[in-house]
Amino acid sequence: MIDCRNIAKGKDSGELIVSSEPISFLGGVDPKTGIVIDPNHELKGQSIKDKVLFIPGGKGSTVGSYVIFQMKKRIILHLKLLYV
């Protein structure tokens, strides 16, 4: 069991993808496909599309949230984020 603080109401489920490294959505994830493209990230080549992504946090600028918005807008992403 993982204790998390809710920031949105509701329940959901999905395949869990776990990383011990923070991820940058700006330049680290292809916004058209949801595939991790950061060459130095442990999830490189894996898709985060339609997954529950468990990461210790984000990294980089606040523009990463815009990239997440663009992925959601393109309907290629139904991502659940869990930060520890």
N, CA, C and O of each residue as an XYZ file, in Angstrom:
336
protein
N       0.847     -1.170      0.000
C       0.000      0.000      0.000
C       0.895      1.236      0.000
O       1.886      1.304      0.727
N       0.530      2.192     -0.816
C       1.257      3.451     -0.900
C       0.338      4.553     -0.398
O      -0.764      4.731     -0.917
N       0.785      5.291      0.604
C       0.012      6.416      1.100
C       0.286      7.632      0.222
O       1.438      8.018      0.022
N      -0.774      8.225     -0.295
C      -0.647      9.392     -1.155
C      -1.642     10.458     -0.711
O      -2.665     10.158     -0.097
N      -1.330     11.672     -1.024
C      -2.242     12.792     -0.767
C      -3.031     13.053     -2.034
O      -2.452     13.247     -3.103
N      -4.348     13.060     -1.921
C      -5.201     13.314     -3.081
C      -5.164     14.785     -3.464
O      -5.236     15.665     -2.606
N      -5.051     15.041     -4.764
C      -5.189     16.410     -5.253
C      -6.364     16.504     -6.228
O      -6.721     17.592     -6.679
N      -6.954     15.366     -6.542
C      -8.138     15.326     -7.397
C      -9.039     14.204     -6.894
O      -8.563     13.167     -6.434
N     -10.347     14.427     -6.990
C     -11.298     13.412     -6.548
C     -11.394     12.286     -7.557
O     -11.128     12.463     -8.746
N     -11.779     11.133     -7.058
C     -12.024     10.009     -7.938
C     -11.109      8.842     -7.680
O     -10.161      8.918     -6.898
N     -11.422      7.759     -8.360
C     -10.617      6.541     -8.280
C     -10.308      6.105     -9.695
O     -11.076      6.350    -10.625
N      -9.186      5.465     -9.835
C      -8.776      4.996    -11.151
C      -7.836      3.826    -10.960
O      -7.412      3.539     -9.840
N      -7.519      3.172    -12.015
C      -6.564      2.068    -11.961
C      -5.837      2.003    -13.291
O      -6.230      2.652    -14.261
N      -4.799      1.231    -13.325
C      -4.040      1.081    -14.550
C      -2.714      0.406    -14.274
O      -2.362      0.132    -13.127
N      -1.985      0.144    -15.344
C      -0.681     -0.485    -15.220
C       0.297      0.487    -14.563
O       0.385      1.653    -14.948
N       1.018     -0.004    -13.581
C       1.972      0.815    -12.837
C       3.335      0.769    -13.509
O       3.844     -0.306    -13.827
N       3.922      1.942    -13.724
C       5.289      2.051    -14.214
C       6.042      2.897    -13.188
O       5.635      4.014    -12.871
N       7.137      2.353    -12.678
C       7.853      2.958    -11.560
C       9.248      3.385    -11.991
O       9.938      2.675    -12.723
N       9.644      4.559    -11.521
C      11.003      5.030    -11.739
C      11.552      5.585    -10.436
O      10.839      6.250     -9.685
N      12.798      5.313    -10.179
C      13.455      5.885     -9.001
C      14.033      7.258     -9.306
O      14.586      7.918     -8.427
N      13.899      7.690    -10.575
C      14.448      8.976    -11.004
C      13.329      9.963    -11.331
O      12.300      9.571    -11.882
N      13.520     11.243    -10.996
C      12.572     12.271    -11.462
C      12.601     12.312    -12.993
O      13.560     11.859    -13.618
N      11.554     12.853    -13.578
C      11.499     12.926    -15.035
C      11.144     14.356    -15.454
O      10.357     15.038    -14.798
N      11.739     14.781    -16.551
C      11.400     16.074    -17.139
C      10.447     15.811    -18.295
O      10.774     15.058    -19.213
N       9.278     16.424    -18.253
C       8.337     16.243    -19.356
C       8.715     17.122    -20.536
O       8.304     16.848    -21.663
N       9.486     18.169    -20.300
C       9.961     19.034    -21.377
C      11.283     18.485    -21.902
O      12.331     18.678    -21.285
N      11.232     17.813    -23.021
C      12.432     17.246    -23.624
C      12.733     15.832    -23.179
O      13.583     15.170    -23.774
N      12.058     15.354    -22.149
C      12.296     14.002    -21.669
C      11.243     13.007    -22.109
O      11.451     11.796    -22.044
N      10.090     13.534    -22.564
C       8.989     12.697    -23.025
C       8.489     13.254    -24.348
O       8.270     14.459    -24.474
N       8.308     12.390    -25.327
C       7.778     12.828    -26.618
C       6.292     13.141    -26.443
O       5.508     12.237    -26.154
N       5.888     14.410    -26.615
C       4.497     14.773    -26.372
C       3.514     14.196    -27.391
O       2.305     14.209    -27.159
N       4.019     13.694    -28.509
C       3.134     13.110    -29.524
C       2.861     11.630    -29.267
O       1.839     11.099    -29.704
N       3.776     10.963    -28.557
C       3.630      9.515    -28.369
C       3.560      9.088    -26.905
O       3.035      8.019    -26.595
N       4.089      9.921    -26.001
C       4.155      9.535    -24.594
C       5.339      8.637    -24.275
O       5.401      8.063    -23.188
N       6.272      8.509    -25.197
C       7.456      7.670    -24.983
C       8.564      8.507    -24.353
O       8.829      9.632    -24.777
N       9.203      7.940    -23.340
C      10.323      8.610    -22.680
C      11.496      8.630    -23.650
O      11.943      7.581    -24.113
N      11.993      9.824    -23.958
C      13.073      9.971    -24.936
C      14.365     10.488    -24.318
O      15.373     10.621    -25.011
N      14.345     10.779    -23.026
C      15.564     11.222    -22.348
C      16.579     10.084    -22.415
O      16.336      9.012    -21.861
N      17.731     10.303    -23.096
C      18.694      9.212    -23.285
C      19.329      8.712    -21.994
O      19.893      7.618    -21.960
N      19.241      9.504    -20.938
C      19.867      9.110    -19.670
C      18.868      8.634    -18.625
O      19.250      8.372    -17.484
N      17.599      8.516    -18.993
C      16.587      8.110    -18.017
C      16.374      6.602    -18.060
O      16.426      5.986    -19.124
N      16.135      6.022    -16.901
C      15.956      4.568    -16.817
C      14.707      4.067    -17.552
O      14.604      2.874    -17.839
N      13.765      4.952    -17.860
C      12.564      4.550    -18.590
C      12.669      4.817    -20.091
O      11.677      4.688    -20.808
N      13.858      5.188    -20.576
C      14.038      5.515    -21.996
C      13.444      4.413    -22.876
O      13.717      3.225    -22.702
N      12.624      4.859    -23.826
C      12.018      3.933    -24.778
C      10.684      3.375    -24.325
O       9.977      2.755    -25.119
N      10.322      3.579    -23.071
C       9.051      3.062    -22.565
C       7.963      4.120    -22.710
O       8.226      5.319    -22.617
N       6.750      3.657    -22.937
C       5.605      4.549    -23.061
C       4.965      4.768    -21.693
O       4.795      3.829    -20.914
N       4.613      6.021    -21.415
C       3.876      6.327    -20.191
C       2.395      6.518    -20.502
O       1.603      6.830    -19.613
N       2.030      6.331    -21.758
C       0.645      6.499    -22.176
C      -0.247      5.497    -21.447
O       0.045      4.302    -21.403
N      -1.337      6.004    -20.877
C      -2.334      5.177    -20.200
C      -1.766      4.389    -19.028
O      -2.243      3.294    -18.731
N      -0.763      4.927    -18.366
C      -0.117      4.251    -17.234
C      -0.317      5.045    -15.951
O      -0.689      6.218    -15.977
N      -0.065      4.388    -14.847
C       0.062      5.055    -13.559
C       1.562      5.242    -13.369
O       2.284      4.266    -13.163
N       2.032      6.459    -13.433
C       3.467      6.750    -13.360
C       3.831      7.134    -11.931
O       3.349      8.136    -11.403
N       4.669      6.341    -11.325
C       5.112      6.553     -9.942
C       6.556      7.023     -9.985
O       7.458      6.249    -10.303
N       6.776      8.313     -9.660
C       8.105      8.909     -9.716
C       8.348      9.736     -8.459
O       7.399     10.180     -7.811
N       9.619      9.945     -8.113
C       9.906     10.733     -6.916
C       9.655     12.228     -7.110
O       9.691     12.980     -6.136
N       9.407     12.669     -8.315
C       9.138     14.080     -8.580
C       9.465     14.422    -10.016
O       9.957     13.591    -10.779
N       9.184     15.654    -10.366
C       9.533     16.128    -11.688
C      10.848     16.879    -11.626
O      11.357     17.184    -10.547
N      11.385     17.168    -12.787
C      12.592     17.989    -12.814
C      12.490     18.941    -13.994
O      11.778     18.687    -14.965
N      13.209     20.027    -13.885
C      13.175     21.017    -14.948
C      12.211     22.138    -14.639
O      11.825     22.358    -13.491
N      11.835     22.836    -15.684
C      11.010     24.028    -15.510
C       9.531     23.682    -15.375
O       9.121     22.532    -15.535
N       8.758     24.696    -15.081
C       7.308     24.527    -14.971
C       6.647     24.325    -16.328
O       5.446     24.065    -16.394
N       7.401     24.439    -17.398
C       6.853     24.204    -18.731
C       6.454     22.734    -18.901
O       5.663     22.401    -19.784
N       6.996     21.868    -18.063
C       6.632     20.449    -18.109
C       5.142     20.230    -17.957
O       4.578     19.327    -18.574
N       4.501     21.047    -17.143
C       3.049     20.907    -16.968
C       2.316     21.252    -18.266
O       1.263     20.682    -18.550
N       2.859     22.171    -19.050
C       2.272     22.499    -20.347
C       2.394     21.310    -21.298
O       1.477     21.038    -22.073
N       3.519     20.605    -21.241
C       3.714     19.424    -22.079
C       2.687     18.350    -21.702
O       2.111     17.707    -22.580
N       2.458     18.156    -20.401
C       1.445     17.204    -19.956
C       0.074     17.623    -20.495
O      -0.690     16.785    -20.974
N      -0.236     18.918    -20.414
C      -1.501     19.437    -20.934
C      -1.631     19.147    -22.430
O      -2.689     18.718    -22.890
N      -0.560     19.378    -23.188
C      -0.599     19.118    -24.631
C      -0.834     17.639    -24.927
O      -1.575     17.302    -25.850
N      -0.209     16.755    -24.149
C      -0.422     15.319    -24.354
C      -1.872     14.955    -24.055
O      -2.479     14.165    -24.779
N      -2.419     15.524    -22.999
C      -3.816     15.267    -22.644
C      -4.748     15.814    -23.725
O      -5.722     15.162    -24.101
N      -4.443     17.009    -24.222
C      -5.264     17.644    -25.254
C      -5.285     16.811    -26.535
O      -6.305     16.745    -27.221
N      -4.173     16.187    -26.850
C      -4.081     15.338    -28.047
C      -4.707     13.969    -27.810
O      -4.736     13.133    -28.713
N      -5.193     13.744    -26.629
C      -5.840     12.501    -26.232
C      -4.900     11.304    -26.397
O      -5.360     10.182    -26.611
N      -3.604     11.534    -26.299
C      -2.685     10.400    -26.328
C      -2.311     10.013    -24.914
O      -1.590      9.039    -24.697
N      -2.800     10.777    -23.953
C      -2.363     10.528    -22.592
C      -3.545     10.464    -21.640
O      -4.344     11.395    -21.548
N      -3.635      9.367    -20.949
C      -4.545      9.233    -19.818
C      -3.633      8.795    -18.675
O      -3.632      7.637    -18.258
N      -2.875      9.738    -18.198
C      -1.797      9.471    -17.250
C      -2.214      9.800    -15.843
O      -2.843     10.827    -15.589
N      -1.861      8.920    -14.927
C      -2.034      9.191    -13.508
C      -0.645      9.348    -12.935
O       0.207      8.481    -13.128
N      -0.407     10.432    -12.240
C       0.908     10.684    -11.650
C       0.864     10.472    -10.154
O      -0.041     10.956     -9.474
N       1.835      9.753     -9.644
C       2.021      9.598     -8.211
C       3.414     10.084     -7.883
O       4.406      9.527     -8.353
N       3.484     11.124     -7.076
C       4.772     11.635     -6.609
C       4.955     11.212     -5.166
O       4.002     11.209     -4.387
N       6.185     10.854     -4.809
C       6.478     10.547     -3.414
C       7.231     11.694     -2.795
O       7.578     11.639     -1.615
